Amino acid sequence: MDFKTIKFEEIESGIGLLTLNRPDSLNAISLDMLDELHPFFRDLSEKDNIRVLIVTGAGRGFCSGADLRDKRLNSEEGVRLFSSASLHLHGVQRQFSRIILEMRRLPQPIIAAVKGPAAGGGFSMALASDIIIAGSSATFTASFVNIGLSGGELGTTYFLPRMVGSAKASEILMTGRTVLADEADRIGMVSRLVNDEDLLNSALDTAKVLAGKTFLGLRFTKDSMRQNLNAPSLEAAIELEDRNQSICCCSSEFFEAVAAFSKK
């Protein structure tokens, strides 16, 4: 598929790189970008040859959030979508929020490689990733409340308290302040902090480690993490884990991995 606002390439066997590609706007999310991201994630979920996905931004930023200057949003089409809450909900809001759900449901682990601004919807996309590697220039801003919106946007009130605790998350979301890379690392918002020049190589190194795991083991780990964040009890969490382990233990990859481990 040919894209105008994003780029995708398989940079190494089993490892895909998705680049948000609107550098002149700090990779702001336009309606055209949404129209490309939705089928991209849908198609990728069916590709067994891609084991891990790295997401980054072109140029000097990760993603500055929704493009408020989007020509489509400022056209007759956009005026109509903003004329009522119900039209906005279906025509705009859920087009954005579906991206977060698609990222979480994607069977492949996602590594966000963040440099420069990750603001608004870009902040939310980073939070929705499984692993966040931040360059030293990375900044994180839940900018929604700064433009009259609720700070609870695109999963922020779900992800952020689980990462940094409810008190810190409340302060970040309610003030709309920018969190610099070193603070994000200190409070547990990111997985690792590296120099900007090492960012993609660090993400690739991590992706190689993940891609070296068994197919089922990797996917079931992501699935267990996703579902057990909301597990009603320890028993429910272990029930899912038990099922996954028994399926893995009967796969040929398991026996091959055990044999290789035993030889070390």
CYANA upper distance limits for C-alpha pairs under 8 A (distance plus 0.5 A):
  3 PHE  CA      7 LYS  CA      6.92
  3 PHE  CA     36 GLU  CA      7.36
  4 LYS  CA     21 ASN  CA      8.26
  4 LYS  CA     33 MET  CA      8.45
  5 THR  CA     20 LEU  CA      7.05
  5 THR  CA     21 ASN  CA      5.53
  5 THR  CA     22 ARG  CA      6.38
  5 THR  CA     32 ASP  CA      7.75
  5 THR  CA     33 MET  CA      5.94
  5 THR  CA     36 GLU  CA      7.93
  6 ILE  CA     18 LEU  CA      7.53
  6 ILE  CA     19 THR  CA      6.12
  6 ILE  CA     20 LEU  CA      5.16
  6 ILE  CA     21 ASN  CA      5.14
  6 ILE  CA     22 ARG  CA      8.03
  6 ILE  CA     33 MET  CA      7.60
  6 ILE  CA     36 GLU  CA      7.95
  6 ILE  CA     37 LEU  CA      8.30
  7 LYS  CA     17 LEU  CA      8.45
  7 LYS  CA     18 LEU  CA      6.26
  7 LYS  CA     19 THR  CA      5.56
  7 LYS  CA     20 LEU  CA      7.12
  7 LYS  CA     21 ASN  CA      6.88
  8 PHE  CA     16 GLY  CA      7.44
  8 PHE  CA     17 LEU  CA      6.09
  8 PHE  CA     18 LEU  CA      5.15
  8 PHE  CA     19 THR  CA      6.88
  9 GLU  CA     16 GLY  CA      6.21
  9 GLU  CA     17 LEU  CA      5.92
  9 GLU  CA     18 LEU  CA      7.41
 10 GLU  CA     14 GLY  CA      7.53
 10 GLU  CA     15 ILE  CA      6.11
 10 GLU  CA     16 GLY  CA      4.79
 10 GLU  CA     17 LEU  CA      6.66
 10 GLU  CA     50 ILE  CA      8.26
 11 ILE  CA     15 ILE  CA      6.53
 11 ILE  CA     16 GLY  CA      6.43
 11 ILE  CA     17 LEU  CA      6.94
 12 GLU  CA     16 GLY  CA      7.80
 13 SER  CA     50 ILE  CA      8.21
 14 GLY  CA     49 ASN  CA      6.09
 14 GLY  CA     50 ILE  CA      4.83
 14 GLY  CA     51 ARG  CA      5.40
 14 GLY  CA     52 VAL  CA      7.05
 14 GLY  CA    211 ALA  CA      7.03
 15 ILE  CA     50 ILE  CA      6.15
 15 ILE  CA     51 ARG  CA      6.46
 15 ILE  CA     52 VAL  CA      5.52
 15 ILE  CA     53 LEU  CA      6.44
 15 ILE  CA     54 ILE  CA      8.02
 15 ILE  CA    207 ALA  CA      7.28
 15 ILE  CA    208 LYS  CA      8.04
 15 ILE  CA    211 ALA  CA      7.71
 16 GLY  CA     50 ILE  CA      6.71
 16 GLY  CA     51 ARG  CA      8.32
 16 GLY  CA     52 VAL  CA      6.77
 16 GLY  CA     53 LEU  CA      5.28
 16 GLY  CA     54 ILE  CA      6.64
 17 LEU  CA     53 LEU  CA      6.35
 17 LEU  CA     54 ILE  CA      5.29
 17 LEU  CA     55 VAL  CA      6.50
 17 LEU  CA     56 THR  CA      8.13
 18 LEU  CA     53 LEU  CA      7.59
 18 LEU  CA     54 ILE  CA      6.58
 18 LEU  CA     55 VAL  CA      5.30
 18 LEU  CA     56 THR  CA      6.89
 19 THR  CA     55 VAL  CA      6.42
 19 THR  CA     56 THR  CA      5.49
 19 THR  CA     57 GLY  CA      5.59
 19 THR  CA     58 ALA  CA      6.62
 20 LEU  CA     27 ASN  CA      6.30
 20 LEU  CA     55 VAL  CA      8.18
 20 LEU  CA     56 THR  CA      6.85
 20 LEU  CA     57 GLY  CA      5.17
 20 LEU  CA     58 ALA  CA      6.51
 20 LEU  CA     62 PHE  CA      8.05
 20 LEU  CA     63 CYS  CA      7.94
 21 ASN  CA     27 ASN  CA      6.36
 21 ASN  CA     57 GLY  CA      6.90
 21 ASN  CA     58 ALA  CA      5.74
 22 ARG  CA     26 LEU  CA      6.82
 22 ARG  CA     27 ASN  CA      4.67
 22 ARG  CA     28 ALA  CA      7.19
 22 ARG  CA     58 ALA  CA      7.35
 23 PRO  CA     27 ASN  CA      5.55
 23 PRO  CA     57 GLY  CA      8.08
 23 PRO  CA     58 ALA  CA      5.86
 23 PRO  CA     59 GLY  CA      5.64
 23 PRO  CA     60 ARG  CA      7.79
 23 PRO  CA     61 GLY  CA      7.92
 25 SER  CA     64 SER  CA      8.09
 25 SER  CA     67 ASP  CA      8.38
 26 LEU  CA     57 GLY  CA      8.43
 26 LEU  CA     58 ALA  CA      8.32
 26 LEU  CA     59 GLY  CA      7.84
 26 LEU  CA     60 ARG  CA      7.56
 26 LEU  CA     61 GLY  CA      5.83
 26 LEU  CA     62 PHE  CA      7.42
 26 LEU  CA     63 CYS  CA      6.14
 26 LEU  CA     64 SER  CA      6.03
 26 LEU  CA    117 PRO  CA      8.27
 27 ASN  CA     57 GLY  CA      7.00
 27 ASN  CA     58 ALA  CA      7.51
 27 ASN  CA     61 GLY  CA      7.57
 27 ASN  CA     62 PHE  CA      7.21
 27 ASN  CA     63 CYS  CA      5.27
 27 ASN  CA     64 SER  CA      6.69
 27 ASN  CA     65 GLY  CA      8.26
 28 ALA  CA     63 CYS  CA      6.05
 28 ALA  CA     64 SER  CA      5.47
 28 ALA  CA     65 GLY  CA      5.59
 28 ALA  CA     66 ALA  CA      5.97
 28 ALA  CA     67 ASP  CA      5.41
 28 ALA  CA    122 GLY  CA      8.36
 29 ILE  CA     33 MET  CA      6.34
 29 ILE  CA     34 LEU  CA      7.45
 29 ILE  CA     63 CYS  CA      7.96
 29 ILE  CA     64 SER  CA      8.11
 29 ILE  CA     65 GLY  CA      6.19
 29 ILE  CA     66 ALA  CA      5.07
 29 ILE  CA     67 ASP  CA      5.75
 29 ILE  CA    121 GLY  CA      8.02
 30 SER  CA     34 LEU  CA      6.93
 30 SER  CA     66 ALA  CA      6.79
 30 SER  CA     67 ASP  CA      5.72
 30 SER  CA     70 ASP  CA      6.32
 31 LEU  CA     35 ASP  CA      6.72
 31 LEU  CA     70 ASP  CA      7.90
 31 LEU  CA     72 ARG  CA      7.55
 31 LEU  CA     73 LEU  CA      8.19
 32 ASP  CA     36 GLU  CA      7.01
 33 MET  CA     37 LEU  CA      6.55
 34 LEU  CA     38 HIS  CA      6.62
 34 LEU  CA     95 GLN  CA      7.41
 34 LEU  CA     96 PHE  CA      7.54
 34 LEU  CA     99 ILE  CA      8.26
 35 ASP  CA     39 PRO  CA      7.77
 36 GLU  CA     40 PHE  CA      6.69
 37 LEU  CA     41 PHE  CA      6.67
 37 LEU  CA     99 ILE  CA      7.78
 38 HIS  CA     42 ARG  CA      6.76
 38 HIS  CA     98 ARG  CA      8.38
 38 HIS  CA     99 ILE  CA      7.13
 38 HIS  CA    102 GLU  CA      8.23
 39 PRO  CA     43 ASP  CA      6.41
 40 PHE  CA     44 LEU  CA      6.54
 41 PHE  CA     45 SER  CA      6.66
 41 PHE  CA    102 GLU  CA      6.92
 41 PHE  CA    103 MET  CA      7.70
 41 PHE  CA    106 LEU  CA      7.60
 42 ARG  CA     46 GLU  CA      7.71
 42 ARG  CA    102 GLU  CA      8.04
 43 ASP  CA     47 LYS  CA      7.39
 44 LEU  CA     50 ILE  CA      8.13
 44 LEU  CA    106 LEU  CA      8.29
 45 SER  CA    106 LEU  CA      6.03
 45 SER  CA    107 PRO  CA      6.65
 45 SER  CA    108 GLN  CA      7.81
 50 ILE  CA    108 GLN  CA      7.99
 51 ARG  CA    108 GLN  CA      6.16
 51 ARG  CA    109 PRO  CA      8.05
 51 ARG  CA    210 LEU  CA      8.45
 51 ARG  CA    211 ALA  CA      6.20
 51 ARG  CA    215 PHE  CA      7.95
 52 VAL  CA    108 GLN  CA      5.70
 52 VAL  CA    109 PRO  CA      5.80
 52 VAL  CA    110 ILE  CA      6.79
 52 VAL  CA    111 ILE  CA      8.28
 52 VAL  CA    207 ALA  CA      6.65
 52 VAL  CA    210 LEU  CA      7.56
 52 VAL  CA    211 ALA  CA      6.79
 53 LEU  CA    108 GLN  CA      7.00
 53 LEU  CA    109 PRO  CA      6.75
 53 LEU  CA    110 ILE  CA      5.35
 53 LEU  CA    111 ILE  CA      6.73
 53 LEU  CA    207 ALA  CA      8.21
 54 ILE  CA    110 ILE  CA      6.22
 54 ILE  CA    111 ILE  CA      5.16
 54 ILE  CA    112 ALA  CA      6.35
 54 ILE  CA    113 ALA  CA      7.35
 54 ILE  CA    203 ALA  CA      7.60
 54 ILE  CA    204 LEU  CA      8.26
 54 ILE  CA    207 ALA  CA      8.08
 55 VAL  CA    110 ILE  CA      7.49
 55 VAL  CA    111 ILE  CA      6.63
 55 VAL  CA    112 ALA  CA      5.34
 55 VAL  CA    113 ALA  CA      6.55
 56 THR  CA     62 PHE  CA      6.35
 56 THR  CA    112 ALA  CA      6.56
 56 THR  CA    113 ALA  CA      5.57
 56 THR  CA    114 VAL  CA      6.64
 57 GLY  CA     61 GLY  CA      6.39
 57 GLY  CA     62 PHE  CA      4.66
 57 GLY  CA     63 CYS  CA      6.85
 57 GLY  CA    114 VAL  CA      7.92
 57 GLY  CA    115 LYS  CA      8.31
 58 ALA  CA     62 PHE  CA      7.54
 60 ARG  CA    115 LYS  CA      7.33
 60 ARG  CA    116 GLY  CA      6.22
 61 GLY  CA    114 VAL  CA      8.05
 61 GLY  CA    115 LYS  CA      6.06
 61 GLY  CA    116 GLY  CA      4.63
 61 GLY  CA    117 PRO  CA      5.56
 61 GLY  CA    118 ALA  CA      7.57
 61 GLY  CA    138 ALA  CA      8.42
 62 PHE  CA    113 ALA  CA      8.37
 62 PHE  CA    114 VAL  CA      5.94
 62 PHE  CA    115 LYS  CA      6.17
 62 PHE  CA    116 GLY  CA      6.44
 62 PHE  CA    117 PRO  CA      6.22
 62 PHE  CA    118 ALA  CA      5.87
 62 PHE  CA    122 GLY  CA      7.37
 63 CYS  CA    117 PRO  CA      6.72
 63 CYS  CA    118 ALA  CA      5.51
 63 CYS  CA    119 ALA  CA      6.86
 63 CYS  CA    121 GLY  CA      8.01
 63 CYS  CA    122 GLY  CA      5.00
 63 CYS  CA    123 PHE  CA      8.00
 64 SER  CA    117 PRO  CA      6.53
 64 SER  CA    118 ALA  CA      6.12
 64 SER  CA    119 ALA  CA      5.19
 64 SER  CA    120 GLY  CA      6.92
 64 SER  CA    121 GLY  CA      7.68
 64 SER  CA    122 GLY  CA      6.16
 64 SER  CA    123 PHE  CA      8.46
 65 GLY  CA    118 ALA  CA      7.84
 65 GLY  CA    119 ALA  CA      5.81
 65 GLY  CA    120 GLY  CA      4.90
 65 GLY  CA    121 GLY  CA      4.62
 65 GLY  CA    122 GLY  CA      5.23
 65 GLY  CA    123 PHE  CA      7.81
 66 ALA  CA    120 GLY  CA      7.40
 66 ALA  CA    121 GLY  CA      6.51
 66 ALA  CA    122 GLY  CA      8.48
 68 LEU  CA     73 LEU  CA      7.96
 69 ARG  CA     73 LEU  CA      7.85
 69 ARG  CA     74 ASN  CA      7.50
 70 ASP  CA     74 ASN  CA      6.82
 71 LYS  CA     75 SER  CA      6.48
 72 ARG  CA     76 GLU  CA      8.35
 72 ARG  CA     77 GLU  CA      7.01
 72 ARG  CA     78 GLY  CA      6.36
 73 LEU  CA     77 GLU  CA      7.26
 73 LEU  CA     78 GLY  CA      4.44
 73 LEU  CA     79 VAL  CA      7.46
 74 ASN  CA     78 GLY  CA      5.81
 74 ASN  CA     79 VAL  CA      7.02
 75 SER  CA     79 VAL  CA      6.80
 76 GLU  CA     80 ARG  CA      6.76
 77 GLU  CA     81 LEU  CA      6.90
 78 GLY  CA     82 PHE  CA      6.79
 79 VAL  CA     83 SER  CA      6.73
 80 ARG  CA     84 SER  CA      8.33
 80 ARG  CA     87 LEU  CA      8.21
 81 LEU  CA     87 LEU  CA      5.68
 81 LEU  CA     88 HIS  CA      5.45
 81 LEU  CA     91 GLY  CA      6.77
 81 LEU  CA     92 VAL  CA      7.71
 82 PHE  CA     87 LEU  CA      7.41
 82 PHE  CA     88 HIS  CA      5.95
 83 SER  CA     87 LEU  CA      7.71
 83 SER  CA     88 HIS  CA      8.05
 84 SER  CA     88 HIS  CA      6.75
 85 ALA  CA     89 LEU  CA      6.40
 86 SER  CA     90 HIS  CA      6.96
 87 LEU  CA     91 GLY  CA      6.19
 87 LEU  CA     92 VAL  CA      8.33
 88 HIS  CA     92 VAL  CA      5.62
 88 HIS  CA     93 GLN  CA      6.60
 89 LEU  CA     93 GLN  CA      5.30
 89 LEU  CA     94 ARG  CA      6.41
 90 HIS  CA     94 ARG  CA      6.06
 90 HIS  CA     95 GLN  CA      7.69
 91 GLY  CA     95 GLN  CA      7.06
 92 VAL  CA     96 PHE  CA      7.04
 93 GLN  CA     97 SER  CA      6.79
 94 ARG  CA     98 ARG  CA      6.22
 95 GLN  CA     99 ILE  CA      7.62
 96 PHE  CA    100 ILE  CA      8.03
 96 PHE  CA    121 GLY  CA      8.42
 96 PHE  CA    154 LEU  CA      7.89
 97 SER  CA    101 LEU  CA      7.21
 97 SER  CA    154 LEU  CA      5.69
 97 SER  CA    155 GLY  CA      8.36
 98 ARG  CA    102 GLU  CA      6.49
 99 ILE  CA    103 MET  CA      6.66
 99 ILE  CA    125 MET  CA      8.49
100 ILE  CA    104 ARG  CA      6.84
100 ILE  CA    124 SER  CA      7.98
100 ILE  CA    125 MET  CA      6.90
100 ILE  CA    128 ALA  CA      6.61
100 ILE  CA    154 LEU  CA      7.10
100 ILE  CA    155 GLY  CA      7.81
101 LEU  CA    105 ARG  CA      6.56
102 GLU  CA    106 LEU  CA      6.39
103 MET  CA    110 ILE  CA      8.16
103 MET  CA    128 ALA  CA      7.09
103 MET  CA    129 SER  CA      7.48
104 ARG  CA    128 ALA  CA      6.87
104 ARG  CA    129 SER  CA      7.76
104 ARG  CA    226 ARG  CA      7.68
107 PRO  CA    219 ARG  CA      6.14
107 PRO  CA    222 LYS  CA      7.61
107 PRO  CA    223 ASP  CA      7.77
108 GLN  CA    218 LEU  CA      8.44
108 GLN  CA    219 ARG  CA      6.84
108 GLN  CA    222 LYS  CA      8.23
109 PRO  CA    129 SER  CA      8.18
109 PRO  CA    130 ASP  CA      6.53
109 PRO  CA    131 ILE  CA      8.47
109 PRO  CA    218 LEU  CA      8.29
109 PRO  CA    219 ARG  CA      7.90
109 PRO  CA    222 LYS  CA      6.99
110 ILE  CA    129 SER  CA      5.66
110 ILE  CA    130 ASP  CA      5.78
110 ILE  CA    131 ILE  CA      6.98
111 ILE  CA    129 SER  CA      6.48
111 ILE  CA    130 ASP  CA      6.54
111 ILE  CA    131 ILE  CA      5.23
111 ILE  CA    132 ILE  CA      6.30
111 ILE  CA    133 ILE  CA      7.68
111 ILE  CA    203 ALA  CA      7.31
111 ILE  CA    207 ALA  CA      8.01
112 ALA  CA    126 ALA  CA      6.34
112 ALA  CA    129 SER  CA      6.47
112 ALA  CA    130 ASP  CA      8.28
112 ALA  CA    131 ILE  CA      6.72
112 ALA  CA    132 ILE  CA      5.28
112 ALA  CA    133 ILE  CA      6.56
112 ALA  CA    134 ALA  CA      8.50
112 ALA  CA    203 ALA  CA      8.38
113 ALA  CA    132 ILE  CA      6.80
113 ALA  CA    133 ILE  CA      5.57
113 ALA  CA    134 ALA  CA      6.54
113 ALA  CA    135 GLY  CA      7.98
113 ALA  CA    199 LEU  CA      6.98
113 ALA  CA    200 LEU  CA      7.09
113 ALA  CA    203 ALA  CA      6.83
114 VAL  CA    118 ALA  CA      7.69
114 VAL  CA    126 ALA  CA      8.17
114 VAL  CA    132 ILE  CA      7.79
114 VAL  CA    133 ILE  CA      6.76
114 VAL  CA    134 ALA  CA      5.32
114 VAL  CA    135 GLY  CA      6.44
114 VAL  CA    138 ALA  CA      6.42
114 VAL  CA    199 LEU  CA      8.28
115 LYS  CA    134 ALA  CA      6.69
115 LYS  CA    135 GLY  CA      5.43
115 LYS  CA    136 SER  CA      7.58
115 LYS  CA    137 SER  CA      5.93
115 LYS  CA    138 ALA  CA      4.79
115 LYS  CA    139 THR  CA      7.96
115 LYS  CA    196 ASP  CA      7.15
115 LYS  CA    199 LEU  CA      8.34
116 GLY  CA    135 GLY  CA      8.22
116 GLY  CA    137 SER  CA      5.51
116 GLY  CA    138 ALA  CA      4.70
116 GLY  CA    139 THR  CA      6.27
117 PRO  CA    137 SER  CA      8.49
117 PRO  CA    138 ALA  CA      6.30
117 PRO  CA    139 THR  CA      5.35
117 PRO  CA    140 PHE  CA      6.72
117 PRO  CA    141 THR  CA      8.13
118 ALA  CA    122 GLY  CA      5.27
118 ALA  CA    123 PHE  CA      5.09
118 ALA  CA    126 ALA  CA      7.82
118 ALA  CA    138 ALA  CA      7.64
118 ALA  CA    139 THR  CA      6.43
118 ALA  CA    140 PHE  CA      5.46
118 ALA  CA    141 THR  CA      6.90
119 ALA  CA    123 PHE  CA      5.12
119 ALA  CA    124 SER  CA      8.28
119 ALA  CA    139 THR  CA      8.24
119 ALA  CA    140 PHE  CA      6.22
119 ALA  CA    141 THR  CA      5.04
119 ALA  CA    142 ALA  CA      6.43
119 ALA  CA    143 SER  CA      6.69
120 GLY  CA    124 SER  CA      6.97
120 GLY  CA    141 THR  CA      6.85
120 GLY  CA    142 ALA  CA      5.67
120 GLY  CA    143 SER  CA      5.60
120 GLY  CA    144 PHE  CA      6.55
121 GLY  CA    125 MET  CA      6.64
121 GLY  CA    154 LEU  CA      7.54
122 GLY  CA    126 ALA  CA      6.78
123 PHE  CA    127 LEU  CA      6.83
123 PHE  CA    140 PHE  CA      6.46
123 PHE  CA    141 THR  CA      6.85
123 PHE  CA    142 ALA  CA      6.94
124 SER  CA    128 ALA  CA      6.66
124 SER  CA    142 ALA  CA      8.47
124 SER  CA    153 GLU  CA      8.26
124 SER  CA    154 LEU  CA      6.48
124 SER  CA    155 GLY  CA      7.19
124 SER  CA    156 THR  CA      6.69
125 MET  CA    129 SER  CA      7.04
126 ALA  CA    132 ILE  CA      7.15
127 LEU  CA    132 ILE  CA      8.11
127 LEU  CA    156 THR  CA      8.01
127 LEU  CA    159 PHE  CA      6.91
127 LEU  CA    160 LEU  CA      7.85
128 ALA  CA    155 GLY  CA      8.25
128 ALA  CA    159 PHE  CA      7.82
130 ASP  CA    222 LYS  CA      8.35
131 ILE  CA    190 VAL  CA      7.87
131 ILE  CA    191 SER  CA      6.42
132 ILE  CA    190 VAL  CA      5.49
132 ILE  CA    191 SER  CA      5.62
132 ILE  CA    192 ARG  CA      7.37
133 ILE  CA    190 VAL  CA      6.70
133 ILE  CA    191 SER  CA      6.17
133 ILE  CA    192 ARG  CA      5.48
133 ILE  CA    193 LEU  CA      6.51
133 ILE  CA    194 VAL  CA      7.85
133 ILE  CA    199 LEU  CA      7.74
133 ILE  CA    202 SER  CA      8.30
133 ILE  CA    203 ALA  CA      7.19
134 ALA  CA    138 ALA  CA      6.38
134 ALA  CA    181 ALA  CA      7.12
134 ALA  CA    190 VAL  CA      7.15
134 ALA  CA    191 SER  CA      8.28
134 ALA  CA    192 ARG  CA      6.75
134 ALA  CA    193 LEU  CA      5.40
134 ALA  CA    194 VAL  CA      6.74
134 ALA  CA    196 ASP  CA      8.49
134 ALA  CA    199 LEU  CA      7.63
135 GLY  CA    181 ALA  CA      7.65
135 GLY  CA    193 LEU  CA      6.39
135 GLY  CA    194 VAL  CA      5.55
135 GLY  CA    195 ASN  CA      5.69
135 GLY  CA    196 ASP  CA      4.91
135 GLY  CA    197 GLU  CA      8.39
135 GLY  CA    198 ASP  CA      8.24
135 GLY  CA    199 LEU  CA      6.16
136 SER  CA    181 ALA  CA      6.27
136 SER  CA    182 ASP  CA      7.86
136 SER  CA    193 LEU  CA      7.18
136 SER  CA    194 VAL  CA      6.57
136 SER  CA    195 ASN  CA      5.63
136 SER  CA    196 ASP  CA      6.06
137 SER  CA    180 LEU  CA      8.34
137 SER  CA    181 ALA  CA      7.10
137 SER  CA    196 ASP  CA      7.12
138 ALA  CA    180 LEU  CA      6.99
138 ALA  CA    181 ALA  CA      5.67
139 THR  CA    178 THR  CA      6.92
139 THR  CA    179 VAL  CA      6.19
139 THR  CA    180 LEU  CA      5.19
139 THR  CA    181 ALA  CA      6.19
140 PHE  CA    178 THR  CA      6.06
140 PHE  CA    179 VAL  CA      5.51
140 PHE  CA    180 LEU  CA      6.96
140 PHE  CA    181 ALA  CA      8.14
140 PHE  CA    184 ALA  CA      8.35
141 THR  CA    176 GLY  CA      6.86
141 THR  CA    177 ARG  CA      6.59
141 THR  CA    178 THR  CA      5.04
141 THR  CA    179 VAL  CA      6.77
142 ALA  CA    151 GLY  CA      7.23
142 ALA  CA    172 ILE  CA      7.62
142 ALA  CA    173 LEU  CA      6.35
142 ALA  CA    176 GLY  CA      5.76
142 ALA  CA    177 ARG  CA      7.63
142 ALA  CA    178 THR  CA      7.94
143 SER  CA    147 ILE  CA      7.64
143 SER  CA    151 GLY  CA      8.00
143 SER  CA    176 GLY  CA      5.57
143 SER  CA    177 ARG  CA      7.90
144 PHE  CA    148 GLY  CA      7.34
144 PHE  CA    149 LEU  CA      5.60
144 PHE  CA    150 SER  CA      6.58
144 PHE  CA    151 GLY  CA      5.76
144 PHE  CA    153 GLU  CA      7.80
144 PHE  CA    176 GLY  CA      7.49
145 VAL  CA    149 LEU  CA      5.26
145 VAL  CA    150 SER  CA      5.80
145 VAL  CA    151 GLY  CA      5.51
145 VAL  CA    173 LEU  CA      7.82
145 VAL  CA    174 MET  CA      7.16
145 VAL  CA    175 THR  CA      7.81
145 VAL  CA    176 GLY  CA      6.39
146 ASN  CA    175 THR  CA      8.36
146 ASN  CA    176 GLY  CA      6.46
151 GLY  CA    156 THR  CA      7.96
151 GLY  CA    157 THR  CA      8.29
151 GLY  CA    173 LEU  CA      5.61
151 GLY  CA    174 MET  CA      6.72
151 GLY  CA    176 GLY  CA      8.07
152 GLY  CA    156 THR  CA      6.09
152 GLY  CA    157 THR  CA      5.74
152 GLY  CA    173 LEU  CA      7.90
153 GLU  CA    157 THR  CA      7.72
155 GLY  CA    159 PHE  CA      6.62
156 THR  CA    160 LEU  CA      6.09
157 THR  CA    161 PRO  CA      7.00
157 THR  CA    169 ALA  CA      8.27
158 TYR  CA    162 ARG  CA      7.50
159 PHE  CA    163 MET  CA      6.93
160 LEU  CA    164 VAL  CA      6.59
160 LEU  CA    165 GLY  CA      7.82
160 LEU  CA    166 SER  CA      8.30
160 LEU  CA    169 ALA  CA      6.19
160 LEU  CA    189 MET  CA      8.06
161 PRO  CA    165 GLY  CA      4.92
161 PRO  CA    166 SER  CA      5.00
161 PRO  CA    167 ALA  CA      8.26
161 PRO  CA    168 LYS  CA      8.01
161 PRO  CA    169 ALA  CA      5.71
161 PRO  CA    170 SER  CA      8.31
162 ARG  CA    166 SER  CA      7.99
163 MET  CA    188 GLY  CA      6.57
163 MET  CA    189 MET  CA      6.23
164 VAL  CA    168 LYS  CA      6.65
164 VAL  CA    169 ALA  CA      6.74
164 VAL  CA    187 ILE  CA      6.37
164 VAL  CA    188 GLY  CA      6.38
164 VAL  CA    189 MET  CA      6.78
165 GLY  CA    169 ALA  CA      6.58
166 SER  CA    170 SER  CA      6.41
167 ALA  CA    171 GLU  CA      6.88
168 LYS  CA    172 ILE  CA      6.77
169 ALA  CA    173 LEU  CA      6.54
170 SER  CA    174 MET  CA      6.29
171 GLU  CA    175 THR  CA      6.43
172 ILE  CA    176 GLY  CA      6.28
172 ILE  CA    177 ARG  CA      6.58
172 ILE  CA    178 THR  CA      8.41
172 ILE  CA    179 VAL  CA      8.43
173 LEU  CA    177 ARG  CA      8.23
179 VAL  CA    183 GLU  CA      6.82
179 VAL  CA    184 ALA  CA      6.70
180 LEU  CA    184 ALA  CA      6.66
181 ALA  CA    185 ASP  CA      6.70
181 ALA  CA    193 LEU  CA      7.67
182 ASP  CA    186 ARG  CA      6.68
182 ASP  CA    193 LEU  CA      7.86
183 GLU  CA    187 ILE  CA      6.61
184 ALA  CA    188 GLY  CA      6.67
184 ALA  CA    189 MET  CA      5.42
184 ALA  CA    190 VAL  CA      6.43
185 ASP  CA    189 MET  CA      6.50
185 ASP  CA    190 VAL  CA      5.83
185 ASP  CA    191 SER  CA      7.58
185 ASP  CA    192 ARG  CA      6.99
185 ASP  CA    193 LEU  CA      6.69
194 VAL  CA    198 ASP  CA      6.85
194 VAL  CA    199 LEU  CA      6.68
194 VAL  CA    202 SER  CA      8.20
195 ASN  CA    199 LEU  CA      6.82
198 ASP  CA    202 SER  CA      6.37
199 LEU  CA    203 ALA  CA      6.73
200 LEU  CA    204 LEU  CA      6.48
201 ASN  CA    205 ASP  CA      6.52
202 SER  CA    206 THR  CA      6.82
203 ALA  CA    207 ALA  CA      6.60
204 LEU  CA    208 LYS  CA      6.60
205 ASP  CA    209 VAL  CA      7.04
206 THR  CA    210 LEU  CA      6.91
207 ALA  CA    211 ALA  CA      6.48
208 LYS  CA    212 GLY  CA      6.65
209 VAL  CA    213 LYS  CA      7.57
210 LEU  CA    218 LEU  CA      7.58
213 LYS  CA    217 GLY  CA      7.20
213 LYS  CA    218 LEU  CA      6.63
214 THR  CA    218 LEU  CA      6.58
214 THR  CA    253 GLU  CA      6.66
214 THR  CA    254 PHE  CA      7.82
214 THR  CA    257 ALA  CA      8.18
215 PHE  CA    219 ARG  CA      6.93
215 PHE  CA    253 GLU  CA      8.33
216 LEU  CA    220 PHE  CA      6.29
216 LEU  CA    248 CYS  CA      6.84
217 GLY  CA    221 THR  CA      6.60
217 GLY  CA    248 CYS  CA      7.13
218 LEU  CA    222 LYS  CA      7.11
219 ARG  CA    223 ASP  CA      6.69
220 PHE  CA    224 SER  CA      6.40
220 PHE  CA    244 ASN  CA      6.86
221 THR  CA    225 MET  CA      6.69
222 LYS  CA    226 ARG  CA      6.65
223 ASP  CA    227 GLN  CA      6.65
224 SER  CA    228 ASN  CA      6.18
224 SER  CA    237 ALA  CA      8.37
224 SER  CA    240 LEU  CA      7.48
224 SER  CA    241 GLU  CA      7.19
225 MET  CA    229 LEU  CA      6.64
226 ARG  CA    230 ASN  CA      8.26
227 GLN  CA    231 ALA  CA      6.99
228 ASN  CA    237 ALA  CA      5.99
231 ALA  CA    236 ALA  CA      6.58
231 ALA  CA    237 ALA  CA      6.21
232 PRO  CA    236 ALA  CA      7.04
232 PRO  CA    237 ALA  CA      8.39
233 SER  CA    237 ALA  CA      6.97
234 LEU  CA    238 ILE  CA      6.65
235 GLU  CA    239 GLU  CA      6.56
236 ALA  CA    240 LEU  CA      7.01
237 ALA  CA    241 GLU  CA      6.87
238 ILE  CA    242 ASP  CA      6.37
239 GLU  CA    243 ARG  CA      6.86
240 LEU  CA    244 ASN  CA      6.83
241 GLU  CA    245 GLN  CA      6.60
242 ASP  CA    246 SER  CA      6.72
243 ARG  CA    247 ILE  CA      6.85
244 ASN  CA    248 CYS  CA      6.70
245 GLN  CA    249 CYS  CA      6.46
246 SER  CA    250 CYS  CA      7.02
247 ILE  CA    251 SER  CA      7.32
248 CYS  CA    254 PHE  CA      6.87
249 CYS  CA    254 PHE  CA      6.33
249 CYS  CA    255 PHE  CA      8.21
250 CYS  CA    254 PHE  CA      7.67
251 SER  CA    255 PHE  CA      7.61
252 SER  CA    256 GLU  CA      6.82
253 GLU  CA    257 ALA  CA      6.49
254 PHE  CA    258 VAL  CA      6.65
255 PHE  CA    259 ALA  CA      6.61
256 GLU  CA    260 ALA  CA      6.68
257 ALA  CA    261 PHE  CA      6.57
258 VAL  CA    262 SER  CA      6.57
259 ALA  CA    263 LYS  CA      6.97
260 ALA  CA    264 LYS  CA      7.39
